[in-house]
């Protein structure tokens, strides 16, 4: 299992854990993650709190949860095949749309962000 490093910051003498995900830009969500696009939406797309009370869209592809997400999608697809149903008509996100990103919640991530 590939595990991404955790992100910690120190501010005003206090160390804060920022997590193991990143905030995705609106262009990334629209053009690559295909947010709100049914089955073509990326399976790794999720929401989280940024530690300041804001909800951010994150990618879990490089997180320890990747294998669990993949297993859930594989089980879903097997169940659809077993029951003779079309998984693309169920609205469940099953896409795998990019390579993932480095781990940040508080920093914008996406194809449109310059390194």
NORFENZI-V287250 format. One record per residue. N is the residue number from 1. RES is the residue in one small letter. OMEGA is omega in degrees with one decimal (NA if undefined). BURIAL is b if it has 24 or more other ideal C-beta (glycine too) atoms within 12 Angstrom, else e. Layout:
<<N,RES,OMEGA,BURIAL> <N,RES,OMEGA,BURIAL>>
This chain:
<<1,x,177.7,e> <2,x,-178.2,e> <3,x,178.4,e> <4,x,179.1,b> <5,x,176.9,e> <6,x,-179.0,e> <7,x,177.9,b> <8,x,172.4,e> <9,x,175.6,e> <10,x,179.5,e> <11,x,-179.1,e> <12,x,177.9,e> <13,x,-178.7,e> <14,x,178.1,e> <15,x,-175.4,e> <16,x,175.5,e> <17,x,-179.3,e> <18,x,176.4,b> <19,x,-175.9,b> <20,x,176.8,b> <21,x,-179.1,b> <22,x,175.6,b> <23,x,-178.7,b> <24,x,-179.7,b> <25,x,178.8,b> <26,x,177.9,e> <27,x,177.5,e> <28,x,-179.5,b> <29,x,-177.8,b> <30,x,-169.6,e> <31,x,-175.4,e> <32,x,179.9,b> <33,x,-179.1,b> <34,x,179.7,b> <35,x,-179.5,b> <36,x,-178.6,e> <37,x,176.8,e> <38,x,-173.8,e> <39,x,179.3,b> <40,x,175.8,e> <41,x,-179.4,b> <42,x,179.4,b> <43,x,-175.6,b> <44,x,-179.0,b> <45,x,-179.4,b> <46,x,176.2,b> <47,x,176.7,e> <48,x,175.9,b> <49,x,-177.9,e> <50,x,-179.1,b> <51,x,179.0,e> <52,x,179.7,e> <53,x,179.0,e> <54,x,175.1,e> <55,x,177.9,e> <56,x,175.4,b> <57,x,-173.9,b> <58,x,176.4,b> <59,x,179.6,b> <60,x,-177.6,b> <61,x,-180.0,b> <62,x,-179.5,b> <63,x,176.4,b> <64,x,-179.2,e> <65,x,-178.2,b> <66,x,-177.8,b> <67,x,178.2,e> <68,x,178.4,e> <69,x,179.2,b> <70,x,178.5,e> <71,x,179.1,e> <72,x,178.7,e> <73,x,178.4,b> <74,x,177.7,e> <75,x,178.1,e> <76,x,-178.9,b> <77,x,178.0,e> <78,x,178.7,e> <79,x,178.1,e> <80,x,179.8,e> <81,x,180.0,e> <82,x,-177.7,e> <83,x,178.2,e> <84,x,-179.3,e> <85,x,178.8,e> <86,x,-178.2,e> <87,x,-179.1,b> <88,x,178.6,e> <89,x,-176.8,e> <90,x,179.6,e> <91,x,-179.7,e> <92,x,179.4,b> <93,x,179.5,b> <94,x,-178.5,b> <95,x,173.8,b> <96,x,-160.3,b> <97,x,-179.4,b> <98,x,-177.8,e> <99,x,-175.0,e> <100,x,-176.5,b> <101,x,173.6,b> <102,x,-168.8,b> <103,x,174.6,b> <104,x,171.4,b> <105,x,-172.1,b> <106,x,180.0,b> <107,x,-179.8,e> <108,x,178.7,b> <109,x,177.5,b> <110,x,-179.1,b> <111,x,-177.3,e> <112,x,179.0,e> <113,x,179.9,e> <114,x,-179.3,e> <115,x,NA,e>>
